[in-house]
Amino acid sequence: MEWWDFKIRSSRVRRRPTLPRLAAPVLVALVACLGGCPDPIGQFDEFSEQLAKKPLPPAGDCGPVTAQAVEGTFFLALATQLDPPRPVIALAEVTTDDAGMAMTWQPLAAADRQTPVGDPIVLPPAPIAADGTFTVEAEDVVVAAAGDPLMDAAIVAATITLSGTVCADFICGDLAGDIVEPAPITLEAGKSQFAMERVAPGDDYPEPPPIKCVGDLAMLVDDV
C-alpha cells in the first residue's frame, strides 16, 4: 500500500524549465540559420540525438549557483518511491548559523496543502559544503494522519536523511530513511527525493509543487 504520496497561481502559471540549458541557445542558432545553413533540420535532428544520450544531472544538482547560507520559508515536498507524484507536504523555515543550516518543518494537510497539521518537525543543523551540498539526518519524525495523502494514517519514521544541494531559492536532492508506521519500509535515495521552493509571506504556494531537482511535479491537489 502507498501512503506518501511550477506554480499555478490564480492569474499565471510558472514551471521550472525541464530542457537542459544548452537547448535554448541551440534553438536560437537554428532559427538564425534557417536562411543560410545548408541543412538546419538535419542539424537539429543531430542535436536531438546527442541530447537524448546526455545523462541526467544528479539528484542534488539544483542549478549552477549554489549557496552556503540560506534564510526564509520554503514549500517542501517529500516524494517517496511508493508514489512520487503524491508527496508529503510541509512548510520549512530555514536558517543558517555557525552550526550550519537548520530547518523546522510544519506538515500541511494533504487535502489542501495549506492547513498546518500536527506538531512541527525540528531537524538538527547541517553544515553546507563549499559546493552547496549538505546531508542532514533527523530521528523520530512524525507526520499527523491528516498529512498522509493516501491512508489517512500517521507516518512515523525512525530516521530521515536528506542529501542535497542548496541554491538561493531552491533546495533539492535525495531522501532516505526507515519508516515504521503505518507499515515498515526503507526509503531509498535516488528513488525517493525532495524539493523545496522558496515562498514569500502572502504568496500563493506552488501548485503543483516540484518533487525533484529537475522536471517532475506532484499531482494537482484536487487529484490526490
N, CA, C and O of each residue as an XYZ file, in Angstrom:
896
protein
N       0.834     -1.203      0.000
C       0.000      0.000      0.000
C       0.867      1.251      0.000
O       2.044      1.199      0.359
N       0.284      2.376     -0.403
C       1.026      3.608     -0.540
C       0.398      4.660      0.371
O      -0.818      4.730      0.553
N       1.308      5.486      0.941
C       0.720      6.483      1.823
C       1.504      7.775      1.828
O       1.122      8.712      2.528
N       2.599      7.865      1.066
C       3.233      9.162      0.879
C       2.966      9.552     -0.557
O       3.577      9.306     -1.597
N       2.254      9.994     -0.387
C       2.363     10.206     -1.626
C       3.640     10.624     -1.134
O       4.491     11.054     -1.912
N       5.098     25.597    -12.721
C       5.646     25.405    -11.350
C       4.667     26.224    -10.743
O       5.002     27.175    -11.449
N       4.258     26.436    -10.438
C       3.320     27.044     -9.534
C       2.134     27.520    -10.347
O       2.284     28.340    -11.252
N       0.943     27.003    -10.024
C      -0.258     27.502    -10.675
C      -0.858     28.561     -9.766
O      -1.359     28.238     -8.688
N      -0.817     29.764    -10.164
C      -1.415     30.861     -9.413
C      -2.785     31.161    -10.003
O      -3.184     30.606    -11.026
N      -3.484     32.050     -9.329
C      -4.802     32.390     -9.829
C      -4.743     33.086    -11.165
O      -5.719     33.046    -11.915
N      -3.617     33.734    -11.498
C      -3.570     34.513    -12.727
C      -2.467     34.116    -13.667
O      -2.407     34.642    -14.779
N      -1.561     33.186    -13.272
C      -0.493     32.822    -14.172
C       0.059     31.460    -13.790
O      -0.176     30.981    -12.681
N       0.777     30.845    -14.684
C       1.351     29.533    -14.469
C       2.856     29.648    -14.562
O       3.377     30.291    -15.474
N       3.551     29.041    -13.642
C       5.008     29.055    -13.666
C       5.500     27.624    -13.585
O       5.010     26.843    -12.770
N       6.438     27.284    -14.399
C       7.020     25.949    -14.399
C       8.534     26.040    -14.391
O       9.116     26.896    -15.056
N       9.157     25.171    -13.652
C      10.606     25.085    -13.685
C      11.027     24.459    -14.994
O      10.512     23.400    -15.354
N      11.957     25.080    -15.730
C      12.308     24.542    -17.045
C      12.862     23.138    -16.946
O      13.604     22.814    -16.019
N      12.491     22.298    -17.918
C      12.942     20.915    -17.916
C      13.984     20.637    -18.982
O      14.662     19.612    -18.910
N      14.143     21.541    -20.004
C      15.177     21.335    -21.004
C      16.542     21.734    -20.459
O      16.624     22.706    -19.708
N      17.597     21.041    -20.799
C      18.939     21.482    -20.404
C      19.217     22.877    -20.911
O      18.606     23.325    -21.881
N      20.142     23.572    -20.255
C      20.393     24.960    -20.592
C      20.968     25.131    -21.986
O      20.890     26.224    -22.548
N      21.543     24.084    -22.561
C      22.089     24.176    -23.909
C      21.000     24.280    -24.957
O      21.253     24.732    -26.073
N      19.763     23.856    -24.602
C      18.729     23.777    -25.622
C      18.356     25.141    -26.165
O      18.221     25.298    -27.379
N      18.185     26.141    -25.297
C      17.741     27.454    -25.757
C      18.724     28.093    -26.734
O      18.291     28.559    -27.788
N      20.045     28.140    -26.435
C      20.973     28.720    -27.412
C      20.969     27.989    -28.739
O      21.081     28.614    -29.794
N      20.843     26.678    -28.699
C      20.846     25.928    -29.953
C      19.620     26.263    -30.781
O      19.712     26.392    -32.002
N      18.462     26.406    -30.123
C      17.245     26.758    -30.860
C      17.357     28.137    -31.480
O      16.904     28.353    -32.604
N      17.966     29.085    -30.748
C      18.161     30.424    -31.301
C      19.054     30.369    -32.528
O      18.775     31.000    -33.548
N      20.151     29.592    -32.413
C      21.061     29.464    -33.548
C      20.368     28.812    -34.733
O      20.634     29.157    -35.884
N      19.478     27.866    -34.447
C      18.767     27.198    -35.519
C      17.878     28.170    -36.279
O      17.849     28.163    -37.510
N      17.148     29.014    -35.535
C      16.278     29.994    -36.194
C      17.094     30.952    -37.042
O      16.705     31.277    -38.164
N      18.245     31.414    -36.501
C      19.081     32.349    -37.244
C      19.658     31.703    -38.496
O      19.981     32.387    -39.467
N      19.785     30.387    -38.464
C      20.446     29.668    -39.530
C      19.504     29.233    -40.643
O      19.955     28.760    -41.687
N      18.206     29.386    -40.431
C      17.243     28.869    -41.401
C      17.460     29.424    -42.802
O      17.239     28.725    -43.791
N      17.896     30.691    -42.892
C      18.067     31.294    -44.209
C      19.388     30.967    -44.865
O      19.526     31.149    -46.075
N      20.385     30.481    -44.097
C      21.687     30.311    -44.714
C      22.347     28.968    -44.505
O      23.279     28.630    -45.235
N      21.902     28.191    -43.540
C      22.525     26.897    -43.304
C      22.069     25.899    -44.367
O      20.932     25.964    -44.836
N      22.948     24.985    -44.743
C      22.576     24.033    -45.786
C      21.510     23.044    -45.353
O      20.697     22.622    -46.175
N      21.491     22.667    -44.092
C      20.522     21.663    -43.645
C      20.171     21.902    -42.180
O      20.612     21.134    -41.325
N      19.384     22.950    -41.851
C      19.090     23.250    -40.450
C      18.299     22.157    -39.771
O      18.519     21.898    -38.587
N      17.371     21.491    -40.482
C      16.583     20.432    -39.865
C      17.474     19.253    -39.505
O      17.329     18.647    -38.443
N      18.405     18.936    -40.413
C      19.341     17.843    -40.126
C      20.198     18.147    -38.921
O      20.465     17.261    -38.110
N      20.642     19.409    -38.789
C      21.453     19.791    -37.642
C      20.651     19.674    -36.345
O      21.174     19.238    -35.319
N      19.374     20.068    -36.403
C      18.552     19.979    -35.204
C      18.314     18.519    -34.822
O      18.332     18.176    -33.640
N      18.088     17.647    -35.834
C      17.910     16.228    -35.556
C      19.159     15.642    -34.907
O      19.072     14.835    -33.981
N      20.332     16.065    -35.410
C      21.592     15.581    -34.830
C      21.722     16.033    -33.387
O      22.139     15.262    -32.522
N      21.359     17.305    -33.125
C      21.407     17.819    -31.750
C      20.455     17.026    -30.847
O      20.804     16.693    -29.715
N      19.244     16.723    -31.356
C      18.271     15.981    -30.560
C      18.797     14.605    -30.189
O      18.591     14.137    -29.069
N      19.484     13.949    -31.139
C      20.058     12.638    -30.848
C      21.126     12.731    -29.769
O      21.194     11.880    -28.883
N      21.965     13.770    -29.843
C      23.006     13.950    -28.832
C      22.379     14.255    -27.481
O      22.857     13.786    -26.449
N      21.294     15.050    -27.489
C      20.627     15.423    -26.250
C      20.028     14.199    -25.569
O      20.065     14.078    -24.345
N      19.473     13.289    -26.379
C      18.862     12.081    -25.815
C      19.901     11.197    -25.128
O      19.572     10.454    -24.203
N      21.160     11.278    -25.581
C      22.221     10.470    -24.993
C      22.847     11.130    -23.774
O      23.593     10.484    -23.038
N      22.555     12.407    -23.551
C      23.165     13.146    -22.452
C      22.591     12.655    -21.121
O      21.370     12.630    -20.970
N      23.418     12.265    -20.156
C      22.890     11.780    -18.878
C      22.208     12.896    -18.104
O      22.582     14.064    -18.209
N      21.196     12.517    -17.319
C      20.520     13.484    -16.481
C      21.450     13.947    -15.365
O      22.316     13.186    -14.933
N      21.285     15.195    -14.885
C      22.113     15.664    -13.777
C      21.803     14.887    -12.510
O      20.719     14.316    -12.389
N      22.729     14.854    -11.566
C      22.475     14.132    -10.327
C      21.334     14.755     -9.547
O      20.955     15.903     -9.779
N      20.789     13.973     -8.610
C      19.592     14.421     -7.888
C      19.821     15.731     -7.158
O      18.892     16.525     -7.012
N      21.051     15.974     -6.692
C      21.305     17.178     -5.916
C      21.678     18.398     -6.726
O      22.006     19.436     -6.151
N      21.637     18.303     -8.058
C      22.064     19.409     -8.904
C      20.884     20.326     -9.180
O      20.157     20.129    -10.154
N      20.686     21.339     -8.319
C      19.532     22.225     -8.490
C      19.883     23.471     -9.286
O      19.016     24.322     -9.483
N      21.106     23.611     -9.746
C      21.465     24.760    -10.551
C      22.939     25.073    -10.445
O      23.642     24.488     -9.621
N      23.420     26.000    -11.278
C      24.852     26.291    -11.306
C      25.328     27.179    -10.171
O      26.521     27.195     -9.864
N      24.420     27.922     -9.536
C      24.809     28.859     -8.483
C      24.317     28.322     -7.146
O      23.116     28.333     -6.875
N      25.234     27.855     -6.313
C      24.867     27.308     -5.018
C      25.112     28.340     -3.923
O      25.694     29.397     -4.163
N      24.653     28.011     -2.713
C      24.765     28.937     -1.588
C      25.284     28.194     -0.372
O      25.038     26.999     -0.206
N      26.012     28.921      0.485
C      26.496     28.351      1.733
C      25.692     28.845      2.932
O      25.931     28.421      4.063
N      24.752     29.731      2.686
C      23.869     30.230      3.736
C      22.521     30.547      3.104
O      22.450     31.064      1.989
N      21.456     30.229      3.830
C      20.116     30.471      3.301
C      19.169     30.750      4.461
O      19.286     30.150      5.530
N      18.242     31.656      4.243
C      17.232     32.009      5.240
C      15.888     32.140      4.528
O      15.821     32.565      3.375
N      14.818     31.767      5.236
C      13.498     32.022      4.667
C      12.562     30.839      4.774
O      12.856     29.843      5.436
N      11.416     30.971      4.102
C      10.360     29.965      4.109
C      10.339     29.232      2.775
O      10.399     29.848      1.712
N      10.254     27.920      2.846
C      10.258     27.090      1.644
C       9.073     26.131      1.676
O       8.658     25.666      2.737
N       8.542     25.847      0.496
C       7.472     24.867      0.329
C       8.131     23.535      0.010
O       8.779     23.390     -1.027
N       7.968     22.569      0.895
C       8.707     21.312      0.853
C       7.821     20.163      0.395
O       6.705     19.993      0.886
N       8.327     19.376     -0.550
C       7.665     18.146     -0.975
C       8.608     16.974     -0.740
O       9.739     16.974     -1.226
N       8.143     15.980      0.004
C       8.892     14.754      0.264
C       8.249     13.637     -0.550
O       7.165     13.161     -0.213
N       8.920     13.221     -1.622
C       8.359     12.258     -2.566
C       9.073     10.919     -2.425
O      10.276     10.834     -2.670
N       8.356      9.881     -2.037
C       8.963      8.569     -1.843
C       8.813      7.707     -3.085
O       8.066      8.034     -4.007
N       9.542      6.594     -3.087
C       9.469      5.677     -4.221
C       8.106      4.997     -4.325
O       7.797      4.397     -5.354
N       7.282      5.081     -3.267
C       5.975      4.446     -3.302
C       5.068      5.086     -4.335
O       4.388      4.387     -5.087
N       5.054      6.409     -4.378
C       4.220      7.142     -5.332
C       4.709      8.586     -5.359
O       4.114      9.439     -4.700
N       5.774      8.884     -6.101
C       6.378     10.218     -6.067
C       5.409     11.372     -6.343
O       5.542     12.416     -5.706
N       4.442     11.240     -7.259
C       3.564     12.386     -7.509
C       2.624     12.731     -6.360
O       1.910     13.732     -6.422
N       2.619     11.911     -5.311
C       1.748     12.178     -4.161
C       2.614     12.341     -2.913
O       2.667     11.444     -2.071
N       3.293     13.482     -2.794
C       4.253     13.671     -1.698
C       3.598     14.141     -0.410
O       2.463     14.618     -0.404
N       4.334     13.996      0.669
C       4.010     14.680      1.913
C       4.492     16.123      1.769
O       5.590     16.370      1.268
N       3.670     17.071      2.210
C       3.947     18.488      2.010
C       4.136     19.177      3.355
O       3.447     18.861      4.324
N       5.076     20.121      3.409
C       5.291     20.897      4.630
C       5.819     22.280      4.260
O       6.381     22.481      3.183
N       5.627     23.221      5.170
C       6.332     24.498      5.101
C       7.599     24.371      5.927
O       7.562     23.892      7.060
N       8.714     24.795      5.366
C      10.003     24.673      6.045
C      10.570     26.058      6.323
O      10.757     26.859      5.406
N      10.838     26.331      7.582
C      11.537     27.557      7.961
C      13.028     27.230      8.048
O      13.435     26.344      8.800
N      13.824     27.942      7.284
C      15.244     27.625      7.147
C      16.091     28.777      7.675
O      15.848     29.938      7.347
N      17.072     28.450      8.482
C      18.036     29.438      8.983
C      19.441     28.841      8.854
O      19.611     27.627      8.745
N      20.444     29.730      8.869
C      21.830     29.279      8.814
C      22.653     30.061      9.828
O      22.574     31.288      9.892
N      23.447     29.337     10.622
C      24.380     29.987     11.546
C      25.687     29.213     11.521
O      25.933     28.439     10.596
N      26.526     29.415     12.525
C      27.839     28.768     12.540
C      27.743     27.242     12.565
O      28.659     26.553     12.116
N      26.638     26.719     13.090
C      26.473     25.274     13.157
C      25.991     24.683     11.838
O      26.041     23.469     11.643
N      25.526     25.542     10.935
C      25.043     25.061      9.645
C      23.604     25.469      9.387
O      23.069     26.364     10.041
N      22.991     24.805      8.430
C      21.609     25.079      8.043
C      20.659     24.275      8.920
O      20.797     23.057      9.041
N      19.698     24.956      9.529
C      18.702     24.302     10.370
C      17.328     24.487      9.740
O      17.045     25.512      9.121
N      16.477     23.472      9.910
C      15.139     23.531      9.331
C      14.098     23.098     10.353
O      14.329     22.190     11.152
N      12.950     23.764     10.313
C      11.768     23.339     11.053
C      10.641     23.159     10.051
O      10.273     24.093      9.339
N      10.097     21.950     10.002
C       9.020     21.642      9.063
C       7.673     21.683      9.773
O       7.520     21.144     10.869
N       6.710     22.320      9.142
C       5.326     22.241      9.597
C       4.524     21.487      8.539
O       4.219     22.045      7.485
N       4.176     20.215      8.807
C       3.391     19.470      7.822
C       2.063     20.160      7.512
O       1.462     20.804      8.372
N       1.625     20.011      6.268
C       0.363     20.583      5.814
C      -0.607     19.468      5.442
O      -0.195     18.365      5.084
N      -1.889     19.767      5.530
C      -2.918     18.775      5.227
C      -2.822     18.332      3.775
O      -2.672     19.159      2.876
N      -2.906     17.034      3.549
C      -2.880     16.516      2.189
C      -4.082     16.986      1.385
O      -4.014     17.071      0.159
N      -5.183     17.292      2.067
C      -6.421     17.646      1.379
C      -6.354     18.998      0.686
O      -7.022     19.209     -0.327
N      -5.538     19.937      1.232
C      -5.478     21.263      0.617
C      -4.066     21.811      0.475
O      -3.875     22.841     -0.173
N      -3.059     21.142      1.071
C      -1.667     21.598      1.033
C      -1.507     23.013      1.571
O      -0.629     23.754      1.130
N      -2.356     23.385      2.523
C      -2.298     24.722      3.112
C      -2.458     24.718      4.625
O      -1.833     25.525      5.314
N      -3.284     23.823      5.151
C      -3.617     23.846      6.570
C      -2.564     23.113      7.397
O      -2.287     21.944      7.129
N      -1.968     23.769      8.398
C      -0.999     23.088      9.253
C      -1.651     21.942     10.024
O      -2.769     22.077     10.521
N      -0.945     20.812     10.121
C      -1.458     19.662     10.862
C      -0.328     19.068     11.699
O       0.815     18.991     11.250
N      -0.655     18.657     12.900
C       0.330     18.005     13.753
C       1.399     18.940     14.263
O       1.327     20.155     14.076
N       2.388     18.362     14.909
C       3.466     19.134     15.523
C       4.567     19.436     14.517
O       4.790     18.658     13.589
N       5.259     20.566     14.693
C       6.414     20.861     13.842
C       7.510     19.816     14.026
O       7.607     19.176     15.073
N       8.328     19.654     12.998
C       9.445     18.711     12.987
C      10.733     19.519     12.938
O      10.964     20.268     11.989
N      11.564     19.371     13.946
C      12.805     20.146     14.036
C      13.975     19.267     13.615
O      14.214     18.214     14.207
N      14.703     19.703     12.592
C      15.874     18.978     12.124
C      17.133     19.604     12.710
O      17.184     20.822     12.880
N      18.135     18.816     13.018
C      19.377     19.378     13.550
C      20.116     20.158     12.468
O      19.919     19.902     11.280
N      20.969     21.112     12.867
C      21.723     21.877     11.865
C      22.695     20.993     11.106
O      23.251     20.038     11.647
N      22.887     21.339      9.827
C      23.798     20.570      8.970
C      24.728     21.540      8.259
O      24.250     22.494      7.646
N      26.032     21.331      8.318
C      26.960     22.208      7.590
C      26.704     22.146      6.088
O      26.344     21.097      5.553
N      26.895     23.281      5.414
C      26.794     23.350      3.962
C      28.208     23.445      3.405
O      28.963     24.346      3.770
N      28.566     22.522      2.526
C      29.910     22.495      1.949
C      30.113     23.629      0.958
O      29.163     24.316      0.583
N      31.347     23.818      0.542
C      31.682     24.913     -0.375
C      30.933     24.805     -1.692
O      30.677     25.817     -2.345
N      30.578     23.578     -2.091
C      29.842     23.402     -3.347
C      28.331     23.429     -3.153
O      27.582     23.132     -4.084
N      27.871     23.786     -1.940
C      26.444     23.897     -1.668
C      25.775     22.622     -1.214
O      24.568     22.621     -0.970
N      26.521     21.525     -1.091
C      25.906     20.263     -0.711
C      25.809     20.131      0.810
O      26.561     20.758      1.556
N      24.866     19.302      1.246
C      24.667     19.072      2.679
C      24.024     17.701      2.871
O      23.441     17.136      1.946
N      24.142     17.185      4.079
C      23.432     15.978      4.498
C      22.930     16.205      5.914
O      23.689     16.613      6.793
N      21.644     15.939      6.130
C      21.059     16.110      7.462
C      20.216     14.883      7.776
O      19.505     14.360      6.917
N      20.309     14.434      9.024
C      19.531     13.285      9.471
C      18.699     13.669     10.678
O      19.190     14.304     11.612
N      17.440     13.280     10.647
C      16.539     13.507     11.771
C      16.005     12.175     12.255
O      15.857     11.236     11.474
N      15.716     12.092     13.552
C      15.188     10.865     14.149
C      13.792     11.108     14.703
O      13.429     12.227     15.066
N      13.018     10.023     14.757
C      11.675     10.055     15.349
C      10.809     11.150     14.721
O      10.254     12.003     15.413
N      10.712     11.101     13.410
C       9.916     12.071     12.657
C       8.473     11.577     12.568
O       8.230     10.434     12.180
N       7.517     12.434     12.926
C       6.103     12.053     12.914
C       5.309     13.064     12.098
O       5.400     14.270     12.329
N       4.532     12.565     11.146
C       3.601     13.386     10.365
C       2.196     12.946     10.731
O       1.877     11.760     10.643
N       1.345     13.891     11.142
C      -0.016     13.570     11.554
C      -0.800     12.922     10.415
O      -0.473     13.104      9.242
N      -1.829     12.172     10.770
C      -2.610     11.431      9.780
C      -3.154     12.330      8.680
O      -3.223     11.913      7.524
N      -3.537     13.545      9.016
C      -4.103     14.444      8.005
C      -3.077     14.854      6.960
O      -3.442     15.332      5.887
N      -1.794     14.670      7.266
C      -0.751     14.979      6.300
C      -0.406     13.833      5.378
O       0.402     13.992      4.463
N      -1.011     12.670      5.608
C      -0.794     11.487      4.771
C      -1.724     11.561      3.562
O      -2.942     11.555      3.736
N      -1.187     11.630      2.342
C      -2.042     11.825      1.174
C      -2.799     10.574      0.738
O      -3.636     10.660     -0.161
N      -2.533      9.407      1.348
C      -3.192      8.179      0.896
C      -4.031      7.492      1.958
O      -5.227      7.278      1.757
N      -3.429      7.145      3.077
C      -4.083      6.252      4.019
C      -4.723      6.955      5.200
O      -5.401      6.314      6.003
N      -4.521      8.276      5.325
C      -5.047      8.999      6.483
C      -4.604      8.316      7.781
O      -5.389      8.115      8.707
N      -3.307      7.966      7.805
C      -2.718      7.346      8.989
C      -1.424      8.065      9.319
O      -0.711      8.517      8.424
N      -1.124      8.170     10.595
C       0.110      8.848     10.999
C       1.323      8.142     10.409
O       1.394      6.913     10.381
N       2.271      8.940      9.942
C       3.526      8.428      9.403
C       4.611      8.623     10.458
O       4.829      9.738     10.934
N       5.291      7.536     10.822
C       6.356      7.601     11.819
C       7.629      7.062     11.183
O       7.658      5.938     10.682
N       8.675      7.872     11.210
C       9.967      7.466     10.655
C      10.999      7.402     11.772
O      11.148      8.348     12.546
N      11.712      6.277     11.850
C      12.789      6.179     12.829
C      13.918      7.122     12.456
O      14.517      7.760     13.322
N      14.211      7.211     11.144
C      15.216      8.149     10.647
C      14.778      8.689      9.296
O      14.087      8.018      8.529
N      15.190      9.900      9.029
C      15.017     10.521      7.723
C      16.334     11.210      7.386
O      16.864     11.966      8.201
N      16.865     10.957      6.192
C      18.113     11.581      5.764
C      17.902     12.316      4.457
O      17.409     11.743      3.485
N      18.278     13.596      4.433
C      18.239     14.400      3.222
C      19.664     14.693      2.787
O      20.469     15.181      3.580
N      19.978     14.398      1.535
C      21.289     14.712      0.965
C      21.049     15.506     -0.303
O      20.499     14.978     -1.269
N      21.458     16.777     -0.313
C      21.129     17.600     -1.471
C      22.024     18.800     -1.631
O      23.141     18.850     -1.115
N      21.500     19.774     -2.369
C      22.245     20.981     -2.711
C      21.380     22.200     -2.411
O      20.169     22.198     -2.635
N      22.032     23.237     -1.900
C      21.350     24.487     -1.582
C      21.593     25.497     -2.690
O      22.738     25.863     -2.956
N      20.536     25.945     -3.334
C      20.594     27.096     -4.229
C      19.853     28.240     -3.552
O      19.234     28.043     -2.507
N      19.910     29.418     -4.127
C      19.370     30.584     -3.448
C      17.885     30.438     -3.130
O      17.455     30.750     -2.020
N      17.102     29.966     -4.094
C      15.662     29.887     -3.921
C      15.120     28.474     -4.069
O      13.907     28.277     -4.137
N      16.011     27.490     -4.119
C      15.582     26.118     -4.363
C      16.571     25.174     -3.706
O      17.782     25.334     -3.859
N      16.064     24.190     -2.977
C      16.885     23.186     -2.310
C      16.312     21.825     -2.692
O      15.098     21.628     -2.637
N      17.175     20.884     -3.080
C      16.642     19.603     -3.523
C      17.698     18.522     -3.420
O      18.879     18.804     -3.218
N      17.252     17.265     -3.561
C      18.189     16.156     -3.509
C      17.509     14.844     -3.201
O      16.331     14.657     -3.506
N      18.256     13.928     -2.593
C      17.779     12.577     -2.312
C      17.205     12.469     -0.906
O      17.611     13.179      0.014
N      16.247     11.557     -0.773
C      15.593     11.274      0.500
C      15.797      9.800      0.832
O      15.602      8.937     -0.024
N      16.184      9.510      2.062
C      16.328      8.130      2.515
C      15.820      8.039      3.947
O      15.607      9.057      4.606
N      15.627      6.806      4.427
C      15.184      6.651      5.799
C      14.473      5.350      6.039
O      14.324      4.524      5.139
N      14.032      5.175      7.281
C      13.324      3.968      7.697
C      11.981      4.356      8.309
O      11.915      4.984      9.366
N      10.915      3.965      7.617
C       9.560      4.204      8.103
C       9.120      2.999      8.926
O       9.359      1.856      8.538
N       8.481      3.254     10.053
C       8.000      2.156     10.904
C       6.473      2.091     10.950
O       5.917      1.022     11.204
N       5.789      3.199     10.713
C       4.321      3.227     10.681
C       3.873      4.132      9.542
O       4.534      5.125      9.239
N       2.757      3.795      8.912
C       1.806      2.719      9.208
C       2.251      1.339      8.744
O       1.571      0.349      9.015
N       3.390      1.258      8.046
C       3.964     -0.034      7.661
C       5.463      0.156      7.510
O       5.906      1.236      7.119
N       6.255     -0.865      7.809
C       7.711     -0.711      7.692
C       8.158     -0.657      6.239
O       7.731     -1.462      5.411
N       9.016      0.295      5.948
C       9.587      0.410      4.604
C      10.884      1.197      4.692
O      11.023      2.096      5.521
N      11.832      0.851      3.832
C      13.088      1.586      3.736
C      13.021      2.502      2.528
O      12.848      2.037      1.401
N      13.156      3.797      2.757
C      13.194      4.758      1.660
C      14.581      4.736      1.038
O      15.585      4.808      1.748
N      14.639      4.637     -0.275
C      15.906      4.513     -0.977
C      16.277      5.827     -1.658
O      15.495      6.374     -2.435
N      17.474      6.328     -1.360
C      17.973      7.534     -2.020
C      18.031      7.298     -3.524
O      18.430      6.228     -3.982
N      17.631      8.302     -4.276
C      17.566      8.173     -5.726
C      16.170      7.826     -6.181
O      15.650      8.427     -7.122
N      15.552      6.849     -5.515
C      14.158      6.535     -5.805
C      13.216      7.456     -5.048
O      12.101      7.726     -5.495
N      13.672      7.933     -3.902
C      12.922      8.917     -3.122
C      13.702     10.230     -3.137
O      14.924     10.241     -2.986
N      12.981     11.332     -3.321
C      13.644     12.628     -3.446
C      12.829     13.719     -2.759
O      11.685     13.506     -2.357
N      13.443     14.886     -2.636
C      12.742     16.022     -2.046
C      13.065     17.282     -2.838
O      14.085     17.362     -3.523
N      12.176     18.263     -2.729
C      12.397     19.566     -3.350
C      11.763     20.634     -2.479
O      10.683     20.439     -1.920
N      12.452     21.776     -2.367
C      11.982     22.887     -1.551
C      12.082     24.160     -2.378
O      13.164     24.525     -2.839
N      10.953     24.833     -2.564
C      10.918     26.065     -3.340
C      10.570     27.239     -2.429
O       9.638     27.157     -1.628
N      11.328     28.335     -2.556
C      11.104     29.484     -1.684
C       9.722     30.093     -1.935
O       9.277     30.212     -3.076
N       9.058     30.473     -0.847
C       7.791     31.195     -0.934
C       7.887     32.438     -0.064
O       8.641     32.478      0.907
N       7.110     33.449     -0.429
C       7.107     34.707      0.311
C       5.812     34.822      1.109
O       4.798     34.242      0.721
N       5.832     35.574      2.236
C       4.603     35.760      3.014
C       3.485     36.330      2.139
O       3.680     37.304      1.413
N       2.327     35.708      2.224
C       1.184     36.172      1.442
C       1.173     35.673      0.013
O       0.221     35.922     -0.726
N       2.228     34.968     -0.382
C       2.315     34.447     -1.743
C       1.523     33.147     -1.841
O       1.306     32.464     -0.840
N       1.093     32.811     -3.059
C       0.467     31.509     -3.278
C       1.526     30.416     -3.158
O       2.684     30.626     -3.517
N       1.129     29.259     -2.658
C       2.037     28.131     -2.621
C       2.146     27.510     -4.013
O       1.191     27.566     -4.788
N       3.297     26.920     -4.338
C       3.440     26.261     -5.641
C       2.409     25.136     -5.784
O       2.288     24.285     -4.903
N       1.686     25.136     -6.870
C       0.660     24.108     -7.095
C       0.557     23.790     -8.573
O       0.068     24.620     -9.338
N       0.998     22.618     -9.001
C       1.587     21.568     -8.166
C       3.053     21.860     -7.884
O       3.718     22.491     -8.705
N       3.569     21.423     -6.754
C       4.965     21.707     -6.412
C       5.934     20.773     -7.127
O       5.557     19.664     -7.505
N       7.175     21.207     -7.316
C       8.208     20.293     -7.819
C       8.504     19.228     -6.782
O       8.396     19.475     -5.581
N       8.882     18.034     -7.247
C       9.171     16.938     -6.324
C      10.595     16.420     -6.480
O      10.984     15.475     -5.792
N      11.380     17.023     -7.375
C      12.777     16.643     -7.539
C      13.522     17.817     -8.142
O      12.920     18.852     -8.431
N      14.821     17.670     -8.335
C      15.631     18.790     -8.814
C      15.265     19.214    -10.230
O      15.249     20.405    -10.539
N      14.975     18.254    -11.080
C      14.745     18.563    -12.485
C      13.427     17.955    -12.948
O      13.251     16.737    -12.914
N      12.507     18.802    -13.377
C      11.402     18.334    -14.191
C      10.119     17.942    -13.518
O       9.094     18.572    -13.777
N      10.111     16.926    -12.658
C       8.865     16.321    -12.239
C       8.108     17.189    -11.228
O       8.691     17.846    -10.367
N       6.771     17.156    -11.380
C       5.890     17.872    -10.481
C       4.960     16.875     -9.790
O       4.745     15.765    -10.276
N       4.413     17.293     -8.646
C       3.418     16.486     -7.963
C       2.105     16.515     -8.750
O       1.923     17.312     -9.670
N       1.206     15.622     -8.357
C      -0.164     15.701     -8.857
C      -0.806     16.967     -8.331
O      -0.421     17.469     -7.275
N      -1.785     17.490     -9.059
C      -2.575     18.581     -8.523
C      -3.288     18.114     -7.255
O      -3.690     16.955     -7.155
N      -3.441     19.008     -6.304
C      -4.023     18.610     -5.032
C      -5.443     18.077     -5.223
O      -5.858     17.184     -4.485
N      -6.180     18.584     -6.168
C      -7.546     18.105     -6.386
C      -7.589     16.681     -6.915
O      -8.631     16.029     -6.859
N      -6.464     16.195     -7.428
C      -6.407     14.836     -7.986
C      -5.867     13.814     -7.001
O      -5.903     12.613     -7.265
N      -5.368     14.283     -5.871
C      -4.782     13.365     -4.895
C      -5.873     12.539     -4.215
O      -5.573     11.707     -3.359
